Amino acid sequence: MRLINLVFSMIVALVLTGCSNKDKEEQKCTTAAEDDAKMQNYISTNGITATKHASGMYYQIIDPGTGATPTINSTVKANYTGKFTNNTSFDSGVASFPLTGVITGWQIGIPLIKQGGKIKLIIPPYLGYGCNDYMGIPGNSVLVFDVELQDVQ
């Protein structure tokens, strides 16, 4: 439930404040190259075999699943754990949510598996919570999610 609240609050904040180039300069957003280096370091340090998606995030399909394949218009139920690259957990739980209401990294990553599947998502800030601190998540954070897709509607 916390994930849904975080995502909803972030969407509202982005709609109200936007993120212009001037904001990015003031907030000192990391570049895609810096984010990629952080993700590659995490992957290497933790012995993960990951695939790079065209979006720039990395993923590891642990179990592809055998049920329904979600689309961006699906509502899904997932058991998840969210961590920073230092392996400190910042959130976990089981929640149902429309994919249109979560961070872009989840919108891209969850449809890579089917119901019953498991995936590790390594998400750069620009597909997560961005360059600003957000409800306990520091700005410019690369996020790592272990997700088990339990149901697809």
HUQUI-V980378 format. One record per residue. RES is the residue in one small letter. PHI is phi in whole degrees, 0 to 359 (999 if undefined). PSI is psi in whole degrees, -180 to 180 (* if undefined). D_LAST is the distance of its C-alpha to the last C-alpha in Angstrom with 1 decimal. Layout:
res=RES phi=PHI psi=PSI d_last=D_LAST
res=RES phi=PHI psi=PSI d_last=D_LAST
This chain:
res=m phi=999 psi=-35 d_last=17.7
res=r phi=298 psi=-37 d_last=20.6
res=l phi=298 psi=-43 d_last=18.6
res=i phi=297 psi=-44 d_last=16.8
res=n phi=297 psi=-41 d_last=20.2
res=l phi=298 psi=-47 d_last=21.8
res=v phi=295 psi=-45 d_last=19.6
res=f phi=299 psi=-46 d_last=20.0
res=s phi=297 psi=-38 d_last=23.7
res=m phi=294 psi=-42 d_last=24.1
res=i phi=299 psi=-46 d_last=22.7
res=v phi=300 psi=-45 d_last=25.0
res=a phi=297 psi=-42 d_last=27.9
res=l phi=293 psi=-40 d_last=27.5
res=v phi=296 psi=-41 d_last=27.4
res=l phi=284 psi=-34 d_last=30.4
res=t phi=253 psi=-27 d_last=32.4
res=g phi=67 psi=-178 d_last=31.4
res=c phi=211 psi=80 d_last=32.7
res=s phi=285 psi=169 d_last=35.7
res=n phi=300 psi=-36 d_last=37.9
res=k phi=298 psi=-44 d_last=40.4
res=d phi=300 psi=-42 d_last=37.8
res=k phi=298 psi=-40 d_last=37.0
res=e phi=295 psi=-44 d_last=40.7
res=e phi=293 psi=-36 d_last=41.3
res=q phi=274 psi=-7 d_last=38.3
res=k phi=55 psi=56 d_last=39.4
res=c phi=297 psi=143 d_last=36.0
res=t phi=288 psi=157 d_last=36.0
res=t phi=274 psi=164 d_last=36.0
res=a phi=300 psi=-37 d_last=33.5
res=a phi=294 psi=-42 d_last=36.3
res=e phi=296 psi=-42 d_last=36.8
res=d phi=297 psi=-42 d_last=33.0
res=d phi=297 psi=-40 d_last=33.0
res=a phi=297 psi=-41 d_last=36.1
res=k phi=298 psi=-44 d_last=34.5
res=m phi=294 psi=-43 d_last=31.4
res=q phi=296 psi=-38 d_last=33.7
res=n phi=297 psi=-44 d_last=35.9
res=y phi=299 psi=-45 d_last=33.0
res=i phi=299 psi=-47 d_last=31.9
res=s phi=295 psi=-48 d_last=35.5
res=t phi=298 psi=-33 d_last=36.5
res=n phi=259 psi=8 d_last=33.6
res=g phi=61 psi=40 d_last=33.9
res=i phi=265 psi=138 d_last=30.4
res=t phi=262 psi=103 d_last=29.8
res=a phi=240 psi=156 d_last=27.6
res=t phi=249 psi=139 d_last=26.8
res=k phi=270 psi=126 d_last=27.3
res=h phi=277 psi=156 d_last=24.7
res=a phi=302 psi=-25 d_last=26.2
res=s phi=288 psi=-19 d_last=25.0
res=g phi=108 psi=-13 d_last=27.4
res=m phi=275 psi=163 d_last=25.1
res=y phi=247 psi=153 d_last=25.4
res=y phi=212 psi=156 d_last=23.0
res=q phi=227 psi=116 d_last=23.4
res=i phi=278 psi=115 d_last=20.9
res=i phi=272 psi=-38 d_last=21.8
res=d phi=212 psi=120 d_last=19.5
res=p phi=290 psi=-18 d_last=17.5
res=g phi=79 psi=170 d_last=15.1
res=t phi=226 psi=-4 d_last=14.6
res=g phi=270 psi=-150 d_last=11.1
res=a phi=293 psi=148 d_last=8.5
res=t phi=264 psi=124 d_last=9.5
res=p phi=286 psi=155 d_last=7.7
res=t phi=240 psi=175 d_last=9.5
res=i phi=301 psi=-25 d_last=11.1
res=n phi=270 psi=3 d_last=9.0
res=s phi=279 psi=155 d_last=5.6
res=t phi=255 psi=130 d_last=5.1
res=v phi=236 psi=158 d_last=6.1
res=k phi=243 psi=128 d_last=8.6
res=a phi=223 psi=145 d_last=11.8
res=n phi=260 psi=123 d_last=15.4
res=y phi=218 psi=158 d_last=17.7
res=t phi=226 psi=130 d_last=21.3
res=g phi=251 psi=132 d_last=22.9
res=k phi=227 psi=160 d_last=26.5
res=f phi=272 psi=173 d_last=29.3
res=t phi=289 psi=-9 d_last=31.3
res=n phi=270 psi=11 d_last=33.8
res=n phi=69 psi=15 d_last=31.2
res=t phi=279 psi=126 d_last=31.3
res=s phi=284 psi=137 d_last=27.9
res=f phi=245 psi=-13 d_last=27.0
res=d phi=193 psi=151 d_last=23.6
res=s phi=199 psi=160 d_last=21.4
res=g phi=159 psi=-173 d_last=18.9
res=v phi=238 psi=128 d_last=15.5
res=a phi=212 psi=151 d_last=13.2
res=s phi=251 psi=138 d_last=9.8
res=f phi=197 psi=152 d_last=9.9
res=p phi=285 psi=138 d_last=9.0
res=l phi=298 psi=-25 d_last=10.6
res=t phi=292 psi=-12 d_last=13.0
res=g phi=255 psi=12 d_last=14.5
res=v phi=241 psi=175 d_last=15.6
res=i phi=300 psi=153 d_last=18.6
res=t phi=302 psi=-37 d_last=19.0
res=g phi=302 psi=-38 d_last=19.5
res=w phi=288 psi=-39 d_last=16.0
res=q phi=299 psi=-34 d_last=14.7
res=i phi=278 psi=-44 d_last=16.9
res=g phi=281 psi=-41 d_last=16.6
res=i phi=300 psi=-41 d_last=13.1
res=p phi=292 psi=-2 d_last=12.4
res=l phi=281 psi=-11 d_last=15.6
res=i phi=234 psi=169 d_last=14.1
res=k phi=253 psi=170 d_last=11.7
res=q phi=308 psi=135 d_last=9.9
res=g phi=91 psi=-8 d_last=13.0
res=g phi=276 psi=165 d_last=14.8
res=k phi=228 psi=140 d_last=17.2
res=i phi=215 psi=148 d_last=18.6
res=k phi=253 psi=126 d_last=21.4
res=l phi=248 psi=129 d_last=21.3
res=i phi=244 psi=105 d_last=24.7
res=i phi=249 psi=125 d_last=24.4
res=p phi=288 psi=160 d_last=27.4
res=p phi=306 psi=-38 d_last=28.1
res=y phi=291 psi=-11 d_last=27.4
res=l phi=249 psi=5 d_last=23.7
res=g phi=242 psi=-113 d_last=23.6
res=y phi=254 psi=8 d_last=25.7
res=g phi=79 psi=-158 d_last=28.7
res=c phi=267 psi=-7 d_last=32.3
res=n phi=259 psi=149 d_last=32.6
res=d phi=301 psi=141 d_last=32.3
res=y phi=216 psi=107 d_last=29.2
res=m phi=46 psi=53 d_last=28.9
res=g phi=89 psi=-5 d_last=30.7
res=i phi=258 psi=116 d_last=29.4
res=p phi=298 psi=145 d_last=32.5
res=g phi=303 psi=152 d_last=32.5
res=n phi=67 psi=23 d_last=32.4
res=s phi=278 psi=129 d_last=30.4
res=v phi=281 psi=130 d_last=28.8
res=l phi=248 psi=143 d_last=25.8
res=v phi=240 psi=123 d_last=24.6
res=f phi=239 psi=132 d_last=21.2
res=d phi=258 psi=121 d_last=20.5
res=v phi=233 psi=132 d_last=16.7
res=e phi=248 psi=119 d_last=15.0
res=l phi=274 psi=108 d_last=11.3
res=q phi=270 psi=-34 d_last=10.4
res=d phi=207 psi=149 d_last=6.7
res=v phi=228 psi=125 d_last=3.8
res=q phi=245 psi=* d_last=0.0
